[in-house]
Amino acid sequence: MNTVPRITTIEEFTSKVRNSTRPVLLFCLPIYQGDFSAEVKNLTETHSHLTIYGIDSFMIGQLARTFEKVSTTAGFMLWKGGEVLAQFSGTQVFALMAVLQAIGEKDD
């Protein structure tokens, strides 16, 4: 399986996510490595309009302290234009898929 790039610092987050004009999906690596690896791999192959990065739970904690809207329980976060658009727990991955599909259709 292809390895998805990781964000490990706030500086990387700022340059690659917050300053990006493209939609960016962040996912918590323990969730990705466990239950949702096939779904994340599928997203990287089918949603070319979306940039995808993995982050660890420590980074999620840092983001939650930096950005009021970020939850420490988020397994997946969708960002665009420097704002978090949606957050999902691991069990909400199918809702995430529907949102990503809608964004892809809107941006095309």
Steps between C-alpha positions, in 0.01 A plus 500: 500500500622851422595709799305821543714799610497600866472838669711501816534869596284812520734659243430218254129530573510874427687465172324190367147527642414843633651684201357256243217606271421135426291283730721305740406187692687429822458161663623364830762236422391237756153498343644495149737214575223298656146503375505746211818438301307377194269804504785749532692327221187513283463873569857567388432317174152636421500859629785677321355838604570409863836512677528238775736495799530280805549650846549340838292558811764736642456727195122486538548620858722785380243601240223490761700738720570731204160496328183531704292290258728194499392209719753270664274205413504565125616205294465687171499876430421676175666840451474756222622858486652479848173398667384165631184418305411171662623255761408137531566222744620171357149359499375790286724420203206437266364849571847628417493316168168670411641845584813437291289384208292818522809722509647318201185555298478866604864580415502321162 
